Structure formats: structure tokens, C-alpha cells
Amino acid sequence: MANNRIQRFAFPNDEPGSTGLLAFTIDWHTGVIEAEAHGFWAPEQTKAHFAAYVDCVAELHRRGVAALVVVDTRESAAQSQEVAEILRRSVEGLYRPGDRVAMVVQNSIAKMQMRRVLQADFHEYFLSINAARNWAFAHAPAGATRASSEVGDAGGFIRLSTALEASGSGHI
């Protein structure tokens, strides 16, 4: 599954008039995963996204690598109960000790809603992307690439395009 060090998966909502997107980038060497969610997600799109995501996390675990995840949902709309249930079922039992999943949400209400859906043992919720990254990557291996879709600050994060150029893969 992982011939390139950094790999990106993207799942747009193909329903007419929709701008929903679910995507993630994974660094296979360090276990760093940065995910983003925008707009409204269709059930089939959500299933496809989480099928790929679950396969990637399972492959990391098979290799003995912890999943260090930041999920940015600040641009996401409120989702249907069906989509929330797909999300819950998809990640139920997925994570193991050592994994960290930092969820970046729009507000405190979204925090409360996500806490009801996801496993508390591995998830933490943040209003700040930098705080989420600091928490998730606190135990990252030395020299870990923290691939991101945006420029970080003093935390040492790099643009995704820069990480791809440095890895020589260019795969998005």
C-alpha cells in the first residue's frame, strides 16, 4: 500500500452542488496522519474515506508504528446521523495504546458532540490547530515529518508540498 513515504488520499462529495471533502495525508515512516474535513459528507463518500483510513492505520499497526493523527474539522458542516454512525463504527476498536488522535473543532458544542461519537481513550479535542499538533506529535519519533496542508508556526511544521519535494515522491 505504501511505496512512497508520504501519501495523500482525498474523497470529494460528488453529489451535485456539494463542496464536501474528506482527505488525509500519511507519513508511512513516522505514523503522522493529518486529515481535513470540509462541508457536508455523503454516506458513500464517508464509507470510502474511512475504508482507506482504517486500512492505513491497520498497516501502521502491522508495522509496529503508532498512529499520530490530527483531524481538522473546522470547515466541516454538521453531519447527518447516518454519517456520524458510519464514522463511529469505522473507528470503533481501531486505535491501540500509543495512538493519539487530536480533533480540531469549530467550537465547544462541536467538542461535546464529537466526544459522544468517538473513543475517549485515544481522542482529544482542540479549538486550535497548533495545540492539536503539539499534543498529537508530542511523542513522535525524532526527525518525524509533520506534513501539513498549511504552514505551521514555531512547532516546526512544514508545507505538504515541501515534504513531498523533500521525499522525492511528489505523490499527492
C-alpha positions in Angstrom: 0.0 0.0 0.0 2.8 2.4 0.8 5.5 2.7 -1.8 6.0 6.4 -1.1 6.9 7.9 2.3 4.1 10.4 2.1 0.8 9.6 0.5 -2.4 11.6 0.2 -6.0 10.2 0.0 -8.9 12.5 -1.0 -12.6 11.8 -1.2 -14.8 14.6 -2.6 -18.6 14.6 -2.2 -19.7 14.1 -5.8 -23.3 15.0 -5.2 -24.4 17.9 -7.4 -23.8 21.3 -5.7 -21.8 19.8 -2.8 -18.4 21.0 -1.8 -17.7 18.4 0.9 -14.3 16.9 1.1 -12.6 14.3 3.3 -8.9 13.8 2.9 -5.8 12.7 4.7 -2.0 12.6 4.3 0.0 9.9 5.9 3.8 9.7 6.6 4.4 5.9 6.5 7.7 6.1 8.3 6.5 8.1 11.4 2.8 7.3 11.6 1.9 11.0 11.3 -1.6 11.5 9.7 -3.1 14.9 9.0 -6.7 14.8 8.0 -9.1 17.5 6.9 -12.9 17.6 6.5 -14.9 20.3 4.7 -18.6 20.8 4.0 -21.2 18.1 4.1 -20.2 14.5 3.7 -22.3 12.0 1.7 -22.6 8.5 3.2 -20.8 6.7 0.4 -18.0 9.3 0.4 -17.7 8.8 4.2 -17.5 5.0 3.8 -14.8 5.2 1.1 -12.8 7.7 3.2 -12.9 5.6 6.3 -12.2 2.3 4.5 -9.0 3.8 3.2 -8.2 5.4 6.6 -8.8 2.2 8.6 -6.6 0.2 6.1 -3.8 2.8 6.6 -4.0 2.8 10.4 -4.1 -1.1 10.4 -1.0 -1.1 8.1 0.8 1.3 10.5 0.0 -1.0 13.4 1.1 -4.1 11.4 4.5 -2.3 11.0 4.6 -1.5 14.7 4.1 2.2 14.2 1.7 4.3 16.3 -0.9 6.5 14.5 -0.3 10.1 15.4 -3.3 11.9 14.0 -4.6 15.5 13.6 -8.1 15.9 12.1 -9.1 19.4 11.2 -12.9 19.6 11.1 -13.2 23.4 11.5 -14.6 23.8 7.9 -16.9 20.9 8.2 -20.7 21.2 8.4 -22.9 19.5 10.9 -23.3 15.9 9.6 -26.3 13.6 9.3 -26.9 10.9 12.0 -26.1 8.3 9.3 -22.7 9.8 8.6 -21.9 10.1 12.3 -22.8 6.5 12.8 -20.5 5.5 9.8 -17.7 7.4 11.5 -18.3 5.8 14.9 -18.5 2.3 13.5 -15.4 2.8 11.3 -13.0 3.8 14.1 -14.5 1.7 16.9 -11.7 -0.5 18.2 -9.3 0.8 15.6 -6.8 2.5 17.9 -4.3 1.0 20.3 -2.1 2.2 23.1 0.4 4.8 21.8 -2.0 6.1 19.2 -3.1 9.8 19.5 -6.0 11.4 17.7 -6.3 15.2 18.0 -9.6 16.5 16.7 -9.7 20.2 15.8 -13.3 21.5 16.0 -15.1 24.8 15.4 -16.4 25.4 19.0 -17.2 23.9 22.3 -20.5 22.5 21.2 -18.8 20.5 18.4 -16.4 19.2 21.1 -19.2 17.9 23.1 -20.8 16.3 20.0 -17.6 14.6 19.0 -17.0 13.3 22.5 -20.3 11.4 22.3 -19.3 9.7 19.0 -15.6 8.8 19.4 -13.5 6.7 21.8 -12.3 8.9 24.6 -9.2 6.8 25.3 -7.4 7.9 22.2 -9.0 11.2 21.2 -8.5 14.8 22.5 -10.4 17.8 21.2 -9.0 21.3 20.4 -10.1 24.6 19.1 -6.5 25.4 17.9 -4.7 23.5 15.2 -1.3 24.3 16.8 -2.4 22.9 20.2 -3.7 19.8 18.5 -0.5 19.2 16.6 1.6 19.8 19.7 -0.5 17.2 21.7 -0.6 14.6 18.9 3.0 14.8 17.9 4.4 15.1 21.5 5.7 11.6 21.2 6.6 11.5 17.5 9.8 9.8 16.6 12.8 12.1 16.4 13.0 13.7 13.0 9.4 13.0 12.2 8.0 14.8 9.1 4.9 16.7 10.2 3.4 17.1 6.8 0.6 19.7 6.7 -1.6 21.4 4.3 -0.7 24.8 5.8 2.4 26.4 7.2 2.7 25.9 10.9 4.5 28.2 13.3 7.3 27.6 15.8 6.3 23.9 16.1 8.5 23.1 13.1 5.7 22.0 10.8 6.3 22.1 7.0 4.1 22.6 4.0 2.8 19.3 2.4 4.3 20.3 -0.9 7.7 20.8 0.8 7.5 17.4 2.5 6.7 15.8 -0.9 9.6 17.6 -2.6 12.0 16.5 0.2 10.8 12.9 0.0 11.2 13.0 -3.8 7.9 11.2 -4.3 5.7 14.0 -5.5 2.7 11.8 -4.9 -0.5 13.5 -3.9 
